């Protein structure tokens, strides 16, 4: 609500009385804000087109929306996106009229800033260009065409500037005590156009976008010889924006913060960072050592899991026995192909890690007492014959015989018919105790220089075996 205060003689006073969030504000025309091509929404704030003949010297705050200016003056289509490049054709006469208007505006805004005014520009300067069609002076062509930015006149104020675009929805203030933070807080924003550089002004970032690009969402431009300032602000998505924004910039204009909005704690923080830098390298060294220790710990945990699995070779049946068999073969350098069976005895294929042309069809089986019988060998042979792969496979039967008997007291792991059938079928009969011994032996020598040669030799012995496998303790110095 606003009204004109009457003098005692009944005439109208030139003091405007407005209400802002319950607080009575009195503003003379010289302190009012002018909204230029910016929808003010509130009647107490005057609005105009930038090219209107308005004396900006009567105002302390000017809010300018370049995007609405471009649309209102037919420099941009209303449907155009902020980052689109647009071209509009002007006749020479129309361009001269536009040129005289914006030159007058640039001079008026320069005087406004020279008087200490604050110019707030929405950071949505379109990539609009004017194509000027004029008569040629050479006579070879009737008309010539030249292209110029629709906002070339801003360079009279800012100097040469460059802009980039990025999408953003939130703000992060560098100084929470900034009056703008009190007004807008964490309100949403539509997008950000970042001013990268300008040749006539110094830029100070007040708030950055909450996105990963960390673009400058609100910036302040100041000049060496001009007391006025320019603020670039995004599109705020809050209700009651106009009155709150005017009040915030009134506070900035009236306070000593016009000198610098850079918080003192930021200088202290940067000094602390500089003082801390010599210790950064030492911390990096410690972090590298910590990462190495983490890897070492993970390796030890894995080895512990493996050690927990291997004893199943000696006392378990079916699924647990198969899992332990796979673990032992992987320790020896084999790659297991099929997944583990669901608790039922089955055959699975492996190959040396460095040679996929050699295949072993492996079956892990057990007996409650006595040796492994020949029917287990024939079952494995049948599985080999039923394979559909073109790569030839050799069989290996891992037998955990008499699993309830202590391993050193098991005298026979496979019966005699099994031995004869393995010769005929070229199948390796592997006592689970021997496989357990080989896996443990390799694990205890994992840091040895010849570990790869050792595992290759063990794999070759397994592949060449066609009877009960015997580990040569002399050959491997066990």
Secondary structure as UniProt FT lines:
FT   STRAND          2..6
FT   TURN            8..9
FT   STRAND          12..20
FT   TURN            21..22
FT   STRAND          23..28
FT   HELIX           29..31
FT   STRAND          33..36
FT   TURN            43..44
FT   STRAND          46..48
FT   TURN            50..51
FT   HELIX           56..58
FT   STRAND          61..64
FT   HELIX           66..72
FT   TURN            73..74
FT   TURN            78..79
FT   TURN            82..83
FT   STRAND          85..91
FT   HELIX           92..114
FT   TURN            115..116
FT   STRAND          118..122
FT   STRAND          127..135
FT   STRAND          143..149
FT   TURN            150..151
FT   HELIX           152..154
FT   HELIX           155..158
FT   STRAND          161..166
FT   STRAND          171..173
FT   TURN            176..177
FT   HELIX           179..184
FT   TURN            185..186
FT   STRAND          192..198
FT   STRAND          202..209
FT   TURN            212..213
FT   STRAND          216..222
FT   STRAND          229..233
FT   TURN            239..240
FT   HELIX           241..254
FT   HELIX           256..258
FT   HELIX           264..310
FT   HELIX           312..315
FT   HELIX           318..331
FT   TURN            332..333
FT   STRAND          334..336
FT   STRAND          347..352
FT   TURN            353..354
FT   TURN            356..357
FT   STRAND          359..366
FT   HELIX           374..385
FT   STRAND          393..400
FT   TURN            401..404
FT   HELIX           407..409
FT   HELIX           416..425
FT   STRAND          427..431
FT   HELIX           432..444
FT   TURN            445..447
FT   TURN            449..450
FT   HELIX           451..464
FT   TURN            473..477
//
